[in-house]
Amino acid sequence: MRTRMCGLLTAALAAVCWAGCQQQPRQETPDLRQARLRAVQDADLQKQLTAREAEIKTLQEKHAQELRVRDQELIRCKVRISELERDLRKGIDERIKSVTAPVLNENTRLRQDVEQLRAEIEKLKKAAGQ
């Protein structure tokens, strides 16, 4: 009888253990499900935010580089404009000199001729008056 009791007790214990192992996991509450969903969404949004911040930083660096290039081009253009203006002034000065120098020389020659002619007229007047 004792062996029979041990057998029954063993069987009962095995049944209880088996029933405990077969127990369904506890169902999640809706609040717990929402919390997990929000946590997943938050992690996804955080990844997206990090990616956007990196993209913004890249675009800012690219913009700053483009501004530096534009400023350098502006400086080169201003230097080129100054060179062209200097060349233009030099060309204009040379043209003026090429035109005015002969005119001034001719004017000087003509003034001398006028003075000679006045002197001759004076001589002729004196000769005629005598």
Secondary structure as a PSIPRED ss2 file (coil, helix, strand):
# PSIPRED VFORMAT (PSIPRED V4.0)

   1 M C   1.000  0.000  0.000
   2 R H   0.000  1.000  0.000
   3 T H   0.000  1.000  0.000
   4 R H   0.000  1.000  0.000
   5 M H   0.000  1.000  0.000
   6 C H   0.000  1.000  0.000
   7 G H   0.000  1.000  0.000
   8 L H   0.000  1.000  0.000
   9 L H   0.000  1.000  0.000
  10 T H   0.000  1.000  0.000
  11 A H   0.000  1.000  0.000
  12 A H   0.000  1.000  0.000
  13 L H   0.000  1.000  0.000
  14 A H   0.000  1.000  0.000
  15 A H   0.000  1.000  0.000
  16 V H   0.000  1.000  0.000
  17 C H   0.000  1.000  0.000
  18 W H   0.000  1.000  0.000
  19 A H   0.000  1.000  0.000
  20 G H   0.000  1.000  0.000
  21 C H   0.000  1.000  0.000
  22 Q C   1.000  0.000  0.000
  23 Q C   1.000  0.000  0.000
  24 Q C   1.000  0.000  0.000
  25 P C   1.000  0.000  0.000
  26 R C   1.000  0.000  0.000
  27 Q C   1.000  0.000  0.000
  28 E C   1.000  0.000  0.000
  29 T C   1.000  0.000  0.000
  30 P H   0.000  1.000  0.000
  31 D H   0.000  1.000  0.000
  32 L H   0.000  1.000  0.000
  33 R H   0.000  1.000  0.000
  34 Q H   0.000  1.000  0.000
  35 A H   0.000  1.000  0.000
  36 R H   0.000  1.000  0.000
  37 L H   0.000  1.000  0.000
  38 R H   0.000  1.000  0.000
  39 A H   0.000  1.000  0.000
  40 V H   0.000  1.000  0.000
  41 Q H   0.000  1.000  0.000
  42 D H   0.000  1.000  0.000
  43 A H   0.000  1.000  0.000
  44 D H   0.000  1.000  0.000
  45 L H   0.000  1.000  0.000
  46 Q H   0.000  1.000  0.000
  47 K H   0.000  1.000  0.000
  48 Q H   0.000  1.000  0.000
  49 L H   0.000  1.000  0.000
  50 T H   0.000  1.000  0.000
  51 A H   0.000  1.000  0.000
  52 R H   0.000  1.000  0.000
  53 E H   0.000  1.000  0.000
  54 A H   0.000  1.000  0.000
  55 E H   0.000  1.000  0.000
  56 I H   0.000  1.000  0.000
  57 K H   0.000  1.000  0.000
  58 T H   0.000  1.000  0.000
  59 L H   0.000  1.000  0.000
  60 Q H   0.000  1.000  0.000
  61 E H   0.000  1.000  0.000
  62 K H   0.000  1.000  0.000
  63 H H   0.000  1.000  0.000
  64 A H   0.000  1.000  0.000
  65 Q H   0.000  1.000  0.000
  66 E H   0.000  1.000  0.000
  67 L H   0.000  1.000  0.000
  68 R H   0.000  1.000  0.000
  69 V H   0.000  1.000  0.000
  70 R H   0.000  1.000  0.000
  71 D H   0.000  1.000  0.000
  72 Q H   0.000  1.000  0.000
  73 E H   0.000  1.000  0.000
  74 L H   0.000  1.000  0.000
  75 I H   0.000  1.000  0.000
  76 R H   0.000  1.000  0.000
  77 C H   0.000  1.000  0.000
  78 K H   0.000  1.000  0.000
  79 V H   0.000  1.000  0.000
  80 R H   0.000  1.000  0.000
  81 I H   0.000  1.000  0.000
  82 S H   0.000  1.000  0.000
  83 E H   0.000  1.000  0.000
  84 L H   0.000  1.000  0.000
  85 E H   0.000  1.000  0.000
  86 R H   0.000  1.000  0.000
  87 D H   0.000  1.000  0.000
  88 L H   0.000  1.000  0.000
  89 R H   0.000  1.000  0.000
  90 K H   0.000  1.000  0.000
  91 G H   0.000  1.000  0.000
  92 I H   0.000  1.000  0.000
  93 D H   0.000  1.000  0.000
  94 E H   0.000  1.000  0.000
  95 R H   0.000  1.000  0.000
  96 I H   0.000  1.000  0.000
  97 K H   0.000  1.000  0.000
  98 S H   0.000  1.000  0.000
  99 V H   0.000  1.000  0.000
 100 T H   0.000  1.000  0.000
 101 A H   0.000  1.000  0.000
 102 P H   0.000  1.000  0.000
 103 V H   0.000  1.000  0.000
 104 L H   0.000  1.000  0.000
 105 N H   0.000  1.000  0.000
 106 E H   0.000  1.000  0.000
 107 N H   0.000  1.000  0.000
 108 T H   0.000  1.000  0.000
 109 R H   0.000  1.000  0.000
 110 L H   0.000  1.000  0.000
 111 R H   0.000  1.000  0.000
 112 Q H   0.000  1.000  0.000
 113 D H   0.000  1.000  0.000
 114 V H   0.000  1.000  0.000
 115 E H   0.000  1.000  0.000
 116 Q H   0.000  1.000  0.000
 117 L H   0.000  1.000  0.000
 118 R H   0.000  1.000  0.000
 119 A H   0.000  1.000  0.000
 120 E H   0.000  1.000  0.000
 121 I H   0.000  1.000  0.000
 122 E H   0.000  1.000  0.000
 123 K H   0.000  1.000  0.000
 124 L H   0.000  1.000  0.000
 125 K H   0.000  1.000  0.000
 126 K H   0.000  1.000  0.000
 127 A H   0.000  1.000  0.000
 128 A H   0.000  1.000  0.000
 129 G H   0.000  1.000  0.000
 130 Q C   1.000  0.000  0.000
